[in-house]
Amino acid sequence: MNTFTQDALIKVPEVTLIFWIIKIAATTLSETGAMPSRCRCTWAT
């Protein structure tokens, strides 16, 4: 294996971890942001 291949294999788990952290954070923030608007619509008379 050459150096480029070894570097690529090391970076793959790092990129995957960063992807999942961003995905979970985005999902959590969007759900949290949507919650007040749903509650307001349900309780408004």
C-alpha positions as CSV (number, residue, x, y, z in Angstrom):
1,M,0.0,0.0,0.0
2,N,1.3,3.4,-0.9
3,T,1.2,6.5,1.4
4,F,-1.8,8.0,-0.4
5,T,-3.9,4.9,0.2
6,Q,-2.9,4.7,3.8
7,D,-3.8,8.4,4.3
8,A,-7.2,7.9,2.6
9,L,-8.0,4.9,4.8
10,I,-7.2,6.9,8.0
11,K,-9.3,9.9,6.9
12,V,-12.4,7.8,6.0
13,P,-13.5,7.1,9.7
14,E,-12.8,10.8,10.6
15,V,-15.0,12.1,7.8
16,T,-17.7,9.5,8.7
17,L,-17.6,10.6,12.3
18,I,-17.9,14.3,11.4
19,F,-20.8,13.5,9.0
20,W,-22.8,11.8,11.8
21,I,-22.1,14.5,14.3
22,I,-23.4,17.2,11.9
23,K,-26.4,15.0,10.9
24,I,-27.5,14.4,14.5
25,A,-27.0,18.0,15.4
26,A,-29.0,19.2,12.4
27,T,-31.8,16.8,13.1
28,T,-32.0,17.7,16.7
29,L,-32.0,21.4,16.0
30,S,-34.6,21.2,13.3
31,E,-36.9,19.1,15.6
32,T,-36.4,21.5,18.5
33,G,-37.1,24.5,16.3
34,A,-40.3,22.9,14.8
35,M,-41.7,21.9,18.2
36,P,-42.9,25.4,19.3
37,S,-44.6,26.1,16.0
38,R,-46.5,22.8,16.3
39,C,-47.5,23.5,19.9
40,R,-48.6,27.0,19.1
41,C,-50.9,25.8,16.3
42,T,-52.5,23.1,18.5
43,W,-53.1,25.4,21.5
44,A,-54.2,28.5,19.6
45,T,-57.9,29.2,19.6
